[in-house]
Amino acid sequence: MTAPKTVLIGDRVRYESAAGTIRGEVTKIDYAENANGDVIPWITVCYTKFNRDCFARIPGNCLAMYKFVVMFRDVDIQIARGEKEFA
């Protein structure tokens, strides 16, 4: 399985971690240093567990390891970014 080429804010995603399979929505993408001192993209995913909103922060350079998959992308987001023509 390969990681998605693009991840956008608002995408519905699924990934596997030690906590199991998590499904949520990308709420934030920012750049920060990792433990090695390299600046990499970090993806914040919001998901609900036990009726509480939880957040997971995933390093953007490890998406293949997490089996990160974009499940749904809103068409309005694609049109606003010029990725798709309005039909």
Beta strands, then each sheet from edge to edge (+ up, - down):
strand 1: 12-17
strand 2: 20-33
strand 3: 39-49
strand 4: 52-59
strand 5: 69-72
sheet 1: 4+ 3- 2+ 1- 5+
end
